[in-house]
Amino acid sequence: MAPPMPTTPPDAAPRRGVMPVTVLVLVSSAVVWGACSTQPTLSVLPSASPPAAAPTATPAPTPMPTPYFTNPPDPELVALIPTEVAGQAVTIPAITDFSVTPGDIGEVYGPIGLRFRSLQLAFVSQPRLSLYAIRMQPPFATTADLEAYLAEAGRYVGIAGLHREPWTLQQIAGHLVWVRPEDNATLTGTRVYTWATDGLVFLMIGVNETQNLAMLAGLPGEPAPTPTSLPSASGSPSAEPGASASP
């Protein structure tokens, strides 16, 4: 039997390096896919943050006034004080003749007293009367503002004891005045008064009512409201009893 015939002509040169069609298609696809997958990706930049709000400034607290422990001359304050009451001469000493300062008596009147700026004393020897006239800086106090400090005001002028009558808000010579009557802690007839008006504060103690009322009438005062239900200086109310405060 003759050998099988070769399927390739004997003179045909062998084909090397020829890639089958199927493999060629796969390789081409991979190249195309790779080219697509290596395209640059667009990155999204973060949006700019809004500017931070400026911090709100906290207002600084208003400093408290500094008390005055010096007493400057105040001729206008001196001129307000009567030189005579009920026929008795009033002594008005020079500020160099006494050592009390606005800051000293200001301690009696709490925060109001921090604004005291000048002080003038006056007195009558017989019957005894002592007056403290004080000028303050704004804001000015009213007579009603003094209510919280009445007990200390009484102690400052020497009122102490177990028996204390309450202060009452009265009208005297058309003015509003806090009045503390006599009691077992005081000498007979002793009364204490304090009031405020137009940047002035007064504290007075006296043992003679006629003399006391004459001094009050001669000094500035806060006008009483009209009509008023406050007691009068004689202690007889014009309508109903007025306000009272503990001593």
Buried (B, 14 or more C-beta within 10 A) or exposed (E): EEEEEEEEEEEEEEEEEEEEEEEEEEEEEEEEEEEEEEEEEEEEEEEEEEEEEEEEEEEEEEEEBEBBEEBEEBEEBBEBBBEEBBEBEBEBEEBEEEEEBBBBBBBBBEEBBBBBBBBBBBBBEEBBBBBBBBBBEEEBBBBEBBBEBBBBBBEBBEBEEEEBBEBBBBBBBEBBBBBBBBBEBBEEBBBBBBBBBEBBBBBBBBBBBEBBBBBBBBBBBBEBEEEBEBBBBEEEBEEEEBBBBEB
